[in-house]
Amino acid sequence: MSTVPDSAHSGSARPDKAPPQASVRSPLSDGEWHRLHPLTPLFRGGFFLVVVAGIVIANLRDRLIGTFLPWFLPDAPSTEQWSYGDPLDWIFEQNLILLAALIVLGVVLLLIGWFYLSWRWHTFRITEDRVEVRSGNLFRTQRRAPLDRVQGVNLTRPLFARLVGMAKLEVVGAGLDANVKLEYLSTANAEEVRTDILRLASGARLVRSGPPAEGTTQPSVSRTHAVTATVTDGINGLIAGPESPSEEPESVVNIPPVRLVLSHLLSGWTVFLILLVIGVVVAASLGATWALFSLVPAVIGLGAYWISSIIKALRYSIAPTPDGIRITFGFFTTVTETLPPGRVHAVEVSQDILWRPAGWWTVRINRLTGRSSADTTTDQFTTVLPVGTRDDVERVLRLLMPGIPDEEWPLVFEHGILGPGGGDPYTNTPGRARILRPLSWRRNGYLVSAHALLLRRGVIWRKLGIFPLARLQSFSLNQGPLDRMLRVATGRVQTVSGPVWGTLAAIDRDAALALFEDAAHGAVAAASVDRSHRWGEER
């Protein structure tokens, strides 16, 4: 990692202020422009380019030689005039090995030059109020992530990058396709930079940092020394195992691999996969070849998804840190996500009917991911507990919802997740509307506490949605023709997109109007006193 400021790109006078030295611990967080790891171009596209080039050359070798060789030798025969079965034989026969080697060397040098320029012009800096990245050879791109809008910081260590001590950092922004990526840094630098970003985003600098002492300057590091240190760290990482992040906190939940595998076996996806396999066998026995071509790819795809979901959930851990909840998962590619306080917009505890004998539950959240709608990796950042017992669920919920006092927890678990029971405090679907919810009308209900709106539903698939009032965007009521006949309504919570569904149907009309008022006043009151998004100011 080069720590020399990129003066050619930064310009002359810079209005942006560097972070106070008391708030950062990494020399890369000094407000100056820095470059990424020198091996970044190789891991961002170099391997893929080499593989694609090898495939193209292997399959189109004759055509490539016949097309480009006349550029250098106009008298060379065309592809229809080769006197040898292999065009390489003609090159050896004409003693053109040196020319061919020079051409290959020239192409390699061009690629190396392109990779060098992409690394040279890919710079980043961390100021006191934002993270900024500039990149691009032909078309320049500049992205900024305001620190007061940071929704989380993810550290990903792919398998091959881990072998040389590298990781990529992703600053999650509050908007569509708003993330800023630093790929790649050394693992040690990535850990320190992530800590600095979270500390600056917390607001702690406003109360803990003062002006730097007179005469204090940032240490200057030469380019040669920086590159030498990077190579040394990579070699040491091969021996020491850089995939283990520094200061890894102890997880509050441990998921045995056996439980993880069994939870996937006892799922709707497994049932669907078994039915598809049966369909393939029946179709083969009846000679329906058309069914084989349509079902076999589906079986392969579902099987691959089933296995990959298990692998991604291995090495799971969740633990509290001073700057939020730290979640780690993944066997080959390890992802460590730090979710700052105040970034959880909704929580859902659900139980598959096949998990009920084992007493297992899963916990998902709605949060701003900063990714585009076409990104297929979003779901892995919304499942904070793949499978857990009741004690596991309670420990995770206490991390996600620290503002709920102890006296309100029975409303969440005893009455909400496991209910209804005796003295049920929830307002449920009235008996006259049981036709709309014939199985779950006694359980289909809501509760407004001082801190959250709780929506309980489902008998076969039990779910409890928890919506913090401070994060509530809006609340609406809808009523169709059948609802008007039965004097009921449907309530809908508007929150950020995610797997948590904030809709509750078949509520008594008068109760729904009261819920509308309570949710509106509760959201205003909770938001007026909430300071979780600036958690560092309170310490």
NUGUFI-434792 format. One record per residue: residue in three letters; x, y, z of N, C-alpha, C, O in turn. Coordinates in pm, whole numbers, plus 50000, padded with zeros to 5 digits. Example, Ala and Ser with C-alpha at 12.3 -4.5 7.8 and 13.67 -1.06 7.14 Angstrom:
<recs>
ALA513194943150780512304955050780513204967050780514244966850846 SER512854977550708513674989450714512905000350787513415011450804 
</recs>
This chain:
<recs>
MET500854988150000500005000050000500885012350000501725014050089 SER500705020749905501475033149899500815043649986499625046449970 THR501575049450077501045059950164501505073750123501375083350198 VAL502065074550001502495087549950501295094649890500625088849804 PRO500975107049930499825114049873499955115649723501055118149671 ASP498855114249653498825115749508498625130449475497505134849446 SER499705137949480499595152349460499165156049320498555166549299 ALA499465147249224499085150349085497595150449067497055157148979 HIS496895142549154495435141649142494715150549241493595155049215 SER495345153249352494635160549457494565175549431493745182449493 GLY495405180649342495345194849313496165202749412496975197149486 SER495975215449415496735224049503496075225449637496185216649722 ALA495375236349659494715238449787493535229049802492715227849711 ARG493455222549916492385212849938491485217850051491965219450164 PRO490195220350025489325225550129488915214950230488485218450340 ASP489035202150197488585191650288489545190550406490765191350390 LYS488965188550524489765187550645490115173050673489305164050652 ALA491335170850719491755157550758491125153850891490865162550973 PRO490865140950914490315136751042491275140051156492495139251137 PRO490765143751273491655146151388492445133551421491925122451412 GLN493705135551458494555124151485494045115651600494305103651604 ALA493315121551693492795113851806491685104351767491335095451844 SER491105106051646489975097751605490355086351512489515077951482 VAL491605085951465492005075651371493295069051420494035074651500 ARG493515056851370494735049751407495515045151285496625039951299 SER494965046651166495635042351045496215054350971495535064550959 PRO497465053450920498015064450840497265066650709497455076850644 LEU496405057150670495615058750548494385067550570493695070950474 SER494105071250695492935079350727493345093650761492805099650854 ASP494305099050685494835112250716494275123250627494755134550632 GLY493265120150546492675130150458493395131950326492955139950243 GLU494495124750303495235125650178494835114150085494225104350127 TRP495195115549958494895105249860495915093949872497125096349880 HIS495415081549871496275069749880495855059849772494745060249720 ARG496785050949742496505040549644496215027449714496575025449830 LEU495555018449640495195005449694496384995949687497484999749647 HIS496144983449727497184973249724497704971549581496904971449487 PRO499034970249561499554968949424499004957049346498994957449223 LEU498534946549414497974934949345496484936349313495854926949265 THR495934948149339494504950249316494074947349172493084940249154 PRO494774952349068494334949548930494274934648899493404930148825 LEU495204926848956495224912548929493994905748986493404897048921 PHE493604909449106492474902949171491134908749126490104902249142 ARG491124920549072489874926449025489504922048884488354923548844 GLY490444916648808490094912348673491194905248600490984899848492 GLY492384905248660493514899148592493364884148572493614879048463 PHE492954877148678492774862648667491714859248562491904850348480 PHE490614866448566489544863948470490004866548327489674859048235 LEU490784877248309491274880548175492204869748122492144866348004 VAL493064864348208493984853748166493214841348124493524835148022 VAL492194837648203491394825748170490664827648037490674818747953 VAL490034839348019489304841947895490264841947776489944836347671 ALA491434848147792492414848347683492864834247648493024831047530 GLY493074825847749493474812047721492414804347645492724796747553 ILE491144806247682490054799447612489954804147467489794796047376 VAL490054817247446489944822747311491084817747224490864813647110 ILE492314818047277493454813747198493364798947165493694794747054 ALA492914790747264492824776347240491794772847134491984763447057 ASN490694780547129489624777147036489734784346901489224779446801 LEU490404795946898490464803746776491904806246733492204816646674 ARG492784797046763494194799246734494444800946585495124810346544 ASP493914791946502494134792746358493624805846300494304812246220 ARG492414809746344491834821946291492624834246337492814843646259 LEU493104834346462493864845646511495194847146434495574858146395 ILE495884835846414497164836346342496944840646197497694848746143 GLY495914835046136495634838645997495204852945980495364858545872 THR494644859146085494164872946075495274883046102495414892846029 PHE496064880546207497034890646250498434888546190499204898046185 LEU498774876446145500104874246090500374882545965501474887745950 PRO499404884045872499654892545754499964907045787500534914145704 TRP499594911845907499954925445944501474927245949501994937745911 PHE502164916745995503614917546008504334911345887505434915645851 LEU503714901145825504304894545707503254894345596502454885045589 PRO503234904445511502204904945405502234892945312501214889545252 ASP503394886545297503494875145207503124861945273503234851445210 ALA502694862445397502344849945466501104843845402500214851245359 PRO501014830445394499834823945333498594825945418498684828045539 SER497444825145354496174826145426495864812745490496564802845472 THR494784812845566494414800545639494074789145544494224777545580 GLU493614792345419493294781745324494544776145257494464765745191 GLN495704782945272496914778845202497954772545294499104770645254 TRP497544769445419498534763445508498994750045450498184741745410 SER500324748345446500874735645400501044725645513501434714145491 TYR500754730245635500874721545751499524721245822498714730345810 GLY499314710445897498044709345968497924719546078496824724146109 ASP499034723346139499034732846249499764745546203500904744446159 PRO499164757246212499854769546168501104772446247502014779046196 LEU501184767646372502414769646448503604762546383504744766946394 ASP503324751346314504414744446245505004753246137506224753346117 TRP504174760746068504674769845963505534780846023506534784945964 ILE505134785946144505924796346210507294791046248508304798046231 PHE507354778846300508654772946333509474770246206510684772346204 GLU508814765646101509514762545977510144775045915511244774345859 GLN509454786445926509954798945869510854806645964511264817945936 ASN511164800346079512054806446179511534820146225512274829946233 LEU510224820346254509574832646301509274832246450508394839246499 ILE510034823946521509774822346665510024835446738509254839346826 LEU511104842346702511434855046768510334865346746509954872446839 LEU509824866246624508744875746596507494872446676506864881346734 ALA507144859546681505964855546758506154858746907505224863346973 ALA507384856246958507644859147099507554874047127507054878047232 LEU508044882347034507964896747053506514901547052506144910547128 ILE505704895646966504274899546962503594896047095502874904147153 VAL503844883747141503244879647269503744888547382502964892747468 LEU505064891547381505624900147485505004914047479504714920047583 GLY504794919247358504174932247345502764932647402502384942247468 VAL501994922047376500624921347431500664920847583499884927547650 VAL501594912747637501704911647783502094925147844501554929047947 LEU503034932247780503444945247832502304955347826502164963747915 LEU501504954547721500344963547712499364960947827498834970247887 LEU499124948047856498224944847966498794949348099498084954848183 ILE500104947048118500724951448243500644966648255500374971948363 GLY500884973748145500774988248148499364992848181499165002448256 TRP498374985948123496974989448153496654987048300496014995248365 PHE497114975648352496884972748492497584982948582497034987148684 TYR498804986948544499534996648625498795010048627498665016248733 LEU498325014348512497605027048508496315026348588495955035948657 SER495615015148580494385013748658494675014448807493885019948883 TRP495815008748850496195009748992496665023849025496345029249131 ARG497425029748933497985043048956496885053448973496995062349057 TRP495835052448894494775062448896493595058648985492605065948990 HIS493695047449054492645043349147493085047349288493895040549350 THR492545058449338492975063949467491755066049557490615066549511 PHE492035067449685490965069949782491505078949892492715080249911 ARG490575085149963490945092850081489785092850179488625090850143 ILE490125094950305489155095450414489325108950483490345111450547 THR488315117450470488335130450536487495129650663487035118850701 GLU487305140850726486545140750852485055138750830484315136350925 ASP484585139750703483145138350681482765129050567481575127450541 ARG483755122550497483355113650389484505104650348485675107050379 VAL484125093950276485075085050210484925087250060483795087650010 GLU486035088749990485985092549849486925083549769488035080549813 VAL486465079149651487245070349565487205075849424486155079849375 ARG488385075949356488475079949216489145068649139490125062849186 SER488625065449021489165054248943488865056548796488135065748759 GLY489455047748712489185048048569490395052248487491085061848522 ASN490655044948377491725048548285491245058248178491755069448167 LEU490265054048101489725062547995488595071348046488535083248013 PHE487705065648126486565072948180486725073648331486715063348399 ARG486855085548383487105087648524485795087048603484765092348560 THR485845080648718484695079248806485085083648947486165080348995 GLN484205091149011484445095649148483205093049232482105097249197 ARG483395085949343482275082349431482575087349570483715087349615 ARG481515091749639481655096849774480605090549864479465088249821 ALA480985087849987480065082550088480145091650210481125090850285 PRO479155100250234479165108550355479165099750480478405090150489 LEU480025103050575480165094650694478895094750780478615084850849 ASP478135105650778476935105850860475805097650799474745096150860 ARG476015092350676475015083750613475485069150602474835060950537 VAL476595066050665477115052350657476165042750728475825044750845 GLN475745032250657474855022250712475585009750761474985001350828 GLY476825008450729477604996950770478904996550692479065003350592 VAL479824988350740481104986450673481354971350666481424964650768 ASN481504966250544481704951950521483144949350481483714956650400 LEU483734938950538485084934750504485004920650449484604911350520 THR485374918850323485264906050254486664900950222487504908350171 ARG486894888050253488184881750226487954869550136487744858550187 PRO488004871350002487894859749914489054850149936490084853749992 LEU488854837749891489804827049921491204830549873492144830149953 PHE491364833949745492694836349692493294849249748494514850049766 ALA492464859149775492974871549834493474869049976494454875150018 ARG492824860150049493274857050184494654850850184495414852850279 LEU495004843650080496304836850076497464846750071498574843550114 VAL497224858750020498284868750014497994880450108498594891150094 GLY497084878550202496844888650304496104900850256496444912050296 MET495084899050170494324910250116492854909050150492344898050174 ALA492184920250153490744920650180490164932850110490884942350080 LYS488874932450085488194944050025487194949750124486504942450196 LEU487134962850126486294970150220485174976850142485404982850037 GLU483964975850195482804981950130482064990550230481544985550330 VAL482015003550202481295012950287479865013750236479635018350124 VAL478905009550316477505008850276476865022550293476835027950403 GLY476355028050183475725041050187474215040250197473635029350189 ALA473585051650214472135052350232471465056350101470925067350089 GLY471515047450004470895050249876471115038849780471905029749807 LEU470415039349668470535028949568471885030049498472235040549445 ASP472625019049498473945018649435474835029749490475525036649415 ALA474815031349624475555042149689476795037349762477445045349830 ASN477145024649749478295019449823479615024049761479705026449640 VAL480615025249845481965028649803482865017049841482905012849957 LYS483605011749742484414999849764485895003349759486355010849672 LEU486634997749854488084998449856488594984149839488764976749936 GLU488834980549714489334967049688490554967949597490474972049481 TYR491714963749655491894956649780492874964249868493644972549821 LEU492824961050001493794965750098494414953550165493884942550156 SER495544955650233496034944850317495054942750431494344952050470 THR495004930650485494024927450589494184936550710493194941250766 ALA495434939050751495664947650867495184961950840494544968050925 ASN495504967150721495044980650687493524981450677492924991250720 ALA492914971050621491454971050608490784971450745489794978550763 GLU491304963850841490734963850976490864977751039489914982651100 GLU492034983951025492224997151086491375007851018490795016351085 VAL491305007450885490495017350813489025015750848488315025750864 ARG488545003250859487145001250896486865007151033485835013651053 THR487765004951128487575010651261487555025851256486745032051325 ASP488425031751175488445046351164487145051751105486605061651155 ILE486655045251001485415049950937484245049351035483455058751042 LEU484145038351109483045037151205483185047251318482185052851363 ARG484385049651362484565059351470484215073451422483565081051495 LEU484625076951301484295090151248482795091451222482215102051244 ALA482155080551176480725080851149479905081751278478765086251275 SER480485077551391479725077151516479515090851576478665092551664 GLY480275100951531480195114151591481115115851709481095126251774 ALA481935105651738482815106351854483845117451840484295123051941 ARG484215120751717485225131151697484755144751748485575153351780 LEU483405146551755482885159551796483085161951945483125173451988 VAL483215151452022483325153052167484655148252221485035152152332 ARG485375140052147486615134452199487855140252133488955138752186 SER487705146652019488865151151943489005166151953488025173551940 GLY490205170651975490505184751975491455187951864491815179051786 PRO491885200351853492845203751749494175197051773494565195251889 PRO494895193251668496175186751687497185195951752497115208251738 ALA498115190051823499135197851891500015204951789500205200351677 GLU500545216251833501385224051743502635216151707503255209651791 GLY502985217051579504185210051533503975195551503504915188651462 THR502735190351523502465176251497502195174151349501355181051291 THR502885164851288502705161851146502545147051128502985139151211 GLN501925143251018501775129250984503125123650941503875130550872 PRO503445111350978504715105650936504745103750785503745100050724 SER505895106350727506085104650583506705090950558507675087150623 VAL506135083650463506605070350431506975070050284506185074250199 SER508135065350254508575064850115507845054150040507355044550098 ARG507765055949906507065046349821507745032749825507075022349831 THR509095032749822509825020049824509565012549954509345000449953 HIS509595019950065509355013450193507935007950203507714997250259 ALA506955015450147505565011050153505354998350073504694989050120 VAL505914997749949505764985749867506464973849932505954962749929 THR507664976349990508394965550058507594960250175507544948050197 ALA506954969150252506144964750364504944956750318504554947050384 THR504354960450204503204953050152503594938750115502894929250148 VAL504734937450045505194924150006505524915850129505214903950134 THR506164922250229506494914950351505254910150423505194898850470 ASP504234918950431502984914850495502344903150422501774894150484 GLY502424903350287501834892350210502534879250237501884868850252 ILE503894879550244504634867250271504334862250411504144850250432 ASN504304871350509503974867250645502554861850654502284852750732 GLY501644867550572500264862750574500134848550527499274841150576 LEU500974844450431500934830650383501254820850495500764809550496 ILE502084825250590502504816450700501564817650818501154807550876 ALA501204830050855500434832050977498944830650957498214829251055 GLY498464830850835497024829650811496304842750828495664844650932 PRO496374851850733495804865150750494294865250748493684875650771 GLU493664853550721492214853850715491574856250850490394859650857 SER492324854450959491794856851092491894871651125493014876651142 PRO490774878851135490844893151161491374895951301491214887851392 SER492004907351316492544910851445491434914451542490394919851503 GLU491664911251670490744914651777489334909451747488364916851761 GLU489244896951708487944891051676487144889351805487574882051893 PRO485984895951820485204894551943484544880851950484324874351849 GLU484244876752072483634863552092482164863952053481424872952093 SER481744854051976480374853451929479414849852043479744841852130 VAL478234855952041477214852752140476394840652098475614835352178 VAL476554836151972475824824651920476814815551847477634820251768 ASN476724802751874477524792751803476584782751738475784776251806 ILE476674781651605475804772551530476604760051494477534760951414 PRO476274748451550476984736051512476734732951365475624734751316 PRO477754728151294477554724851152476444714551130475754714951028 VAL476274705251225475214695151209473854701851208472994698251128 ARG473644711651298472364718651301472134726351171471024726851119 LEU473214732351120473084739950997472674731150881471804734950802 VAL473284719350869472944710150759471524705050776470764704350679 LEU471154701250900469804696150923468744706750896467664703650847 SER469064719350928468084730050905467814731850756466704735450716 HIS468824729250672468604730050528467884717650476467114718350380 LEU468144706250539467424694150500465934695550532465084691250455 LEU465634701550649464244703450690463754717150644463444725750726 SER463684718950514463244731750460462374729450337462364718550279 GLY461654739850299460804738750181461604736650053461124730049960 TRP462844742350046463674740349929464014725549911464034720549798 THR464294718650022464614704350013463424696449964463554687449881 VAL462254699650016461034692749972460814694949823460494685549750 PHE460984707349779460804710349637461844703049552461524698249443 LEU463084702149601464144695149529463824680249518464044674149413 ILE463324674349625462954660249622461834657649522461854647849448 LEU460854666649519459754665149423460264666149280459784659049191 LEU461244675049256461804675949122462544663249083462444658648969 VAL463304657549177464014645149147463024633949116463254626049024 ILE461934633249192460904623249164460304625549025460044616048952 GLY460094638348991459584641348858460524637048748460074632348643 VAL461844638648770462814634348669462774619248654462804614148542 VAL462694611948765462654597248759461404592448687461474583448604 VAL460254598348719459004594348655459044597548506458604589548424 ALA459574609348472459644613048331460564603848254460284600348139 ALA461674599748316462594590548249461954576948229462164570648125 SER461184572248327460544559248314459444559148208459144548748149 LEU458834570748184457774571648084458304575647947457544576547851 GLY459604578047937460204581647809459944595947767460044599147649 ALA459604604547861459324618647829460654626347831461004632547932 THR461364625947719462674632447714462564647647727463494654047776 TRP461454653447682461294667847693461304672347839461784683147872 ALA460744663747928460734667248070462124666748130462454674448220 LEU462954657448079464314656448131465104669148104465834674048190 PHE464954674647983465704686647948465264698748029466034708248047 SER464044698648079463554710048156463744708148306463924717948378 LEU463694695648356463774693248499465194691348548465534695848658 VAL466034684748469467414682148515468164695148543468804696048648 PRO468124705348454468804717948490468264724348617469014730348694 ALA466944723048639466374728648761466894721348884467174727648986 VAL467014708148876467544700348988468984704449016469364706249132 ILE469784705748911471194709748929471284723648991472084725949081 GLY470464732948943470494746448996470084747149142470734753849223 LEU468994740149177468564740049316469574733249406469804737649519 GLY470174722449358471184715549437472394724249462472934724449573 ALA472814731649360473944740749378473604751949475474434755749558 TYR472384757249466471964767549559471904762149701472284769149795 TRP471434750149718471314743749849472694742249913472864745250031 ILE473664737549835475014735649889475684749049918476324750750022 SER475534758649826476184771649847475614778949968476354786050037 SER474324777449996473734783950113474294778250242474424785550341 ILE474624765450243475254759450362476674764750378477084768450488 ILE477424765050268478824769550274478904784150319479784787850397 LYS477974792450270478004806550308477694808650455478154818350515 ALA476924799650515476544801350656477554795350753477414797050874 LEU478564788250702479574782650790480454793750848480544804650792 ARG481084790750960481934800251032481154812751071481694823851070 TYR479884810951105479034822151144479364826551285479624818351373 SER479364839551305479504845051440478834858751443478764865551341 ILE478344862551560477734875751579478124880451718477984873051816 ALA478614892651726479134897651853478974912751859478984919451756 PRO478814918151982478744932751996480134938851997481094932952048 THR480234950851941481464958651945481084973051983479904976551978 PRO482044981252020481714995252053481075002851938480395012851961 ASP481284998351814480745005451698479664997751626479415000351508 GLY479014988351693477904981351631478034966351642478854961051718 ILE477194959451566477144944851569478054939551459477974943751344 ARG478914930251496479854924451400479384910451365479304901751451 ILE479084908351237478574895551187479584890051087479974897050993 THR479994877551106480944870951018480334857950968479724850651045 PHE480514855050839480014842550783480804839350657481494847950602 GLY480704826950613481374822750491482554813650519483364816350608 PHE482664802750442483744793150460484924796350369486044798350417 PHE484684797050238485764800150145485974815350136487084820150158 THR484914822650105484954837250106484334842050237483134840550259 THR485154847950322484704852250453484264866850448485014875450402 VAL483054869650494482504883150496482294887250640481624880250717 THR482864898550677482674904150811481974917550797482504926850735 GLU480804918450853479974930550841479844936950978479554930251077 THR480034949950983479804957551106478584966351084478594975451001 LEU477534963651158476264970751146476164980851260475934976851374 PRO476324993951232476295003851339474925004751404473935000451345 PRO474855010351524473545012251589472655021451507473125030151435 GLY471355019151521470385027751454470205025051307469545032751238 ARG470795013951255470675010951112469704999651085469504996050969 VAL469094994051186468124983151169466724989251161466274995651256 HIS466044987451049464724993351028463584983551059462464987951084 ALA463854970751058462824960851089463514947651120464574944551065 VAL462894939851208463414926651246462254916751237461124919851275 GLU462554904851187461524894451179462094881351231463154876851189 VAL461364875351324461664861951375460644852451314459444854451330 SER461114842251245460194832951178460624818651204461774815851238 GLN459674809651186459914795451209459214787251102457994788051085 ASP459994779451029459444770050933458704758951007459114754951116 ILE457624754050949456834743751017457654731251043457414724151140 LEU458634728350956459474716450975460494718451086461064708651134 TRP460724730951127461674733551235461024733251374461724733251475 ARG459694732851379459024734351508459384723351607459574726551724 PRO459484710451568459874700351667461254702951727461494699851844 ALA462174708751648463524711351698463614724751771464604727351839 GLY462604733151759462634746151827463624755851766464294763251839 TRP463734755851634464684764651565463964776551504462794775751466 TRP464684787651496464144799951440465204806651354466394803451364 THR464774815751271465704823951194465334838651213464164841951235 VAL466334847251204466124861651225466634869151102467774867251060 ARG465774877551045466144885950931465864900450964465084903551054 ILE466504909250891466334923550915466154930850783466534926050676 ASN465564942650793465534952350683466544963250716466514968950825 ARG467424966050621468424976350639468794981750502468584975150400 LEU469334993550501469804999350376471114992450338472064992450415 THR471144986550219472334979350175473184987450080474344984050059 GLY472644998150021473405006249929473714999549797474545004549721 ARG473074988249768473364980649647472284982949543471184987649575 SER472594979549421471614980949314470584969949324470814959549387 SER469434972149262468344962349269468704949349198468094939049225 ALA469674949749106470074937749033471124929649106471524919049058 ASP471594934449221472634927349294472024915349365471094916849444 THR472544903349336471994891049393472624887449526472244877349585 THR473574895349576474224892049702473604899349820474154898949931 THR472484905949799471894913849906471374905150020471504909050136 ASP470804893549991470174885450095471134881250205470724879850320 GLN472404879150172473324874550273473564885250380474064881950488 PHE473234897750353473394908350450472114911050529472104920050613 THR471074903650505469824905750578469484894250672468584895750755 THR470154883050662469934871850754470994872550862472164869450838 VAL470594876650981471564878451089471644866051178472584864751257 LEU470684856851167470764844051237470164833351146468944832451134 PRO471004825151082470464815050989469564805051057468494801951005 VAL469964799851171469154790451248469644790751391470844790351417 GLY468704791451484469084792251625467964787951717466794787351677 THR468324784851841467364781251943466714793752002467014804951960 ARG465834791752097465174803252160466184812252230466104824452219 ASP467144806252300468164814452366468994822152265469354833752288 ASP469314815752153470074822752048469294834551994469854845351974 VAL467994832551971467164843351917467104855052015467184866551974 GLU466964852152144466874862952242468184870752250468174883052262 ARG469314863752243470594870852248470764879752126471254891052137 VAL470374874852008470494882951886469554894851891469934905851852 LEU468324892751937467364903751944467834914552040467604926452016 ARG468484910652148468974920752242470114928952181470314940452219 LEU470854922952088471874930752017471234940251917471654951651904 LEU470204935351845469564943451742468654954251800468514964951741 MET468044951451914467084960751974467494964052117466804960152210 PRO468624971052136469104973552272468234983152351468334983752474 GLY467364990752284466555000552355465334994852425464705001852504 ILE464984982352398463794976452460464114972652604465034964752625 PRO463404977752702463694974352842463334959952874462584953552799 ASP463854954852984463644940853021462164937553044461724926553011 GLU461394947153099459994944153128459154942453001458054937053008 GLU459654946852885458904945352760459274932652683458634929552583 TRP460284925352727460694913552651459634902552649459524895652547 PRO458844900452756457754890552742456774893952630456184884952571 LEU456584906952600455724910652489456304906152356455574903552260 VAL457634905152351458294901252227458294886152210457884881052106 PHE458734879052312458924864652293457734856552343457144848952265 GLU457374857852468456314849452522454994851752451454324842152411 HIS454594864452433453314867452370453434869152219452504866052145 GLY454574874052173454704876852031455144864851950454444860751857 ILE456294859051984456834848051904456104835051934455754827651842 LEU455864832152063455234819452099453724820552116453034810352113 GLY453184832552134451774834352165450844829952051451284825851943 PRO449534831252079448934837552198448834827952316448754815752301 GLY448834833952434448654826352556447664833352646446874841652602 GLY447704829852773446794836152868447114850852886448274854552897 GLY446094859152890446284873452904446994879752786447864888252804 ASP446634875652669447294880452547447094895452532445954900052522 PRO448194903452529448044918052517447874922752372447634934652350 TYR447994913852275447894917852135446434919752095445544913152148 THR446204928852002444884930951943444784922351818445514924651721 ASN443894912551819443844902451714442644904551622441784913051647 THR442604896551517441494896951421440184893351492440144883351564 PRO439134901151473437854897951538437244885151480437524881351366 GLY436404878751559435804866151517434974867351391434874857751315 ARG434364878951367433514880551249434324880251120433764878151012 ALA435664882251130436504882451011437384869951003438384869850930 ARG437014859451077437844847451073437864840850935438744832850906 ILE436884844250850436874838550716438094843150636438544836250544 LEU438644855150671439824860150602441104853350650442074852250574 ARG441124848850773442264841750831441734829750909441734829951032 PRO441284819350838440594808350906441474800751005440954795251102 LEU442774800150984443654792751075444354801751176444614797551289 SER444664813951137445514822251222444804834351281445474843451329 TRP443464834751279442794846851322443014849851470442984861451510 ARG443224839451551443494841951693444924847251715445184853851816 ARG445814844451623447214848651636447524861151555448514867951582 ASN446704864251457446934875651368446614888551442445454892251456 GLY447674895651489447414907651567448624916651577449664913951517 TYR448464927551655449504937651666449584942651810448694940351892 LEU450694949551837450904955951966451834967751946452854966551878 VAL451484979052006452334990952001452914993152140452184995952235 SER454244991752152454924994452278455535008352272455315015752176 ALA456275011952374456895025152376458045026352277458475037452245 HIS458555014852228459735015252143459515009252005460275012251912 ALA458505000751989458384993651861456934989951834456114989251926 LEU456644987751707455374982151661455614967551629456484964351549 LEU454824958651691454994944351674453804938751596452654940951633 LEU454094931451488453064925151406453254910051414454304904851378 ARG452234903151462452284888651481451294881951385450154886251372 ARG451764871451318450874864551223451404850551198452544847251228 GLY450504842251140450894828851097450764818351205451154820651320 VAL450214806851168450134795251257451024784151206451794778251282 ILE450924781251076451784770951018453214776251006454164769451045 TRP453364788350953454664795150951454544807251043453994817551005 ARG455054805851164454914816451264455944827451240457124824851217 LYS455464839951245456344851351223455964862651319454804864451355 LEU457004870051358456804882151437457674893051377458904891751373 GLY457044903751331457774915251278457894926151383456904929951445 ILE459114931151404459384941651503459884953851427460894953251358 PHE459164965051440459484977251367459764988451467458834993751528 PRO461054992051485461365003051578460645015851538460685019851421 LEU459995022251634459235034251602460135045551553459695053751472 ALA461375046151601462275056751558462675055451412463105065151350 ARG462545043351356462925040951216461705040351124461855038351003 LEU460515041951178459285040551100459185051850997459275063551032 GLN459015048050870458895058050764457475063750756457285075850752 SER456495054850754455095058950754454235046750781454715035350780 PHE452955049350804451995038450828450705041950755450225053250762 SER450145031850684448945034350605447895023750635448215012750681 LEU446625027350609445485018150623444815016750487444655026450413 ASN444415004350455443715001550331442474993150362442464985250457 GLN441434995050282440184987950306439514985050172439164994350098 GLY439344972250141438664968350020437174965850043436684967850154 PRO436454961649939435004959549953434664949150059433774951350141 LEU435374937750059435104927450159435474932350299434784929150396 ASP436554940050309436944945650439435844954750493435544954550613 ARG435244962950404434194971950450432974964250497432294968450592 MET432684953050433431544944950477431784939050615430854938150696 LEU433004935150643433344928850772433854938850874434204935050985 ARG433914951850837434384962750924435804959950974436084961051094 VAL436674956550882438084954550914438924962650815438384968450720 ALA440234963050837441134970450750442504963650750442764954750830 THR443354967950658444714962650646445694973750677445654984450616 GLY446574971250771447614980850806448924977350737449264965550723 ARG449654987550693450904985150621451964994850671451765006950672 VAL453084989350712454234997250757455144999850639455554990550569 GLN455465012550615456425015850510457815017050572458055025350659 THR458715008550524460085008550570460995005650452460515004050340 VAL462275004950475463195002050365462944987950315462474979350390 SER463264985450189463004972450129463854961650194464984964150237 GLY463284949750201463974938550262463034926750278461904927250231 PRO463494916250344462674904250358461564905350461460654897050463 VAL461604915550547460584917050651459364923750590459444934750535 TRP458244916950601456994921550540456154928650647455804922550748 GLY455844941350625455164949450725453684951350700453174962450716 THR452984940850662451544941750633450774932450727451164920950746 LEU449694937550785448824929550871447384932050829446884943350837 ALA446714921450784445344922650735444344918550842444694913150947 ALA443074921450813441944917250896442024922851038441834915651135 ILE442314935951049442294942751178440934949551193440384954951097 ASP440404949151313439144956051338439264970751298440284977151324 ARG438224975951235438284989451178438604999851285439505008051265 ASP437914999651397438165009451503439545007751563440235017451595 ALA439964995051579441304992451631442374997151533443425002051574 ALA442104995751402443055000351301443225015451306444335020551291 LEU442115022851327442215037351338443015041351461443805050851457 ALA442805034151570443595036951691445075033551669445955040751717 LEU445325022651596446705018951564447365029751480448545032851500 PHE446625035451388447165046051302447625057951387448715063251366 GLU446785061951482447145073351569448315069851659449245077751674 ASP448285058051719449355054151811450695053051738451725057351791 ALA450695047251617451935045851542452495059451501453705061651506 ALA451605068651461452055081851419452675089651536453765095251523 HIS451975089951648452505097251763453745090351820454695097051861 GLY453735077051824454895069851876456135071851792457225073151846 ALA455975072151658457125074251570457735087951590458955089351593 VAL456875098351605457395111851626458115112851759459195118651768 ALA457515107151864458135107851997459455100252002460415105052060 ALA459495088351940460725080351943461835086851862462995086851903 ALA461485092551746462495098951661463065111451726464225114851703 SER462265118351808462735130851868463805128551974464605137552001 VAL463845116852033464835114052138465885103952094466805100952169 ASP465755098751974466695088451928468015094751885468025103951804 ARG469115089951940470455094351902471345082551866472575083651869 SER470725071151833471515059151806472365060651681473405054151670 HIS471955069151585472725070751463473995078851487474865079351399 ARG474125085351603475345092451641475815086851775475975094051873 TRP476025073751775476255066551900477535070951972477645069452093 GLY478505076151898479755079951962479655092552046480515094752131 GLU478635100752026478505113052102478105110452245478255119252331 GLU477585098452273477095095452406478155088952493477895086152610 ARG479335086452438480365079452516481425089152563482375085052630 
</recs>
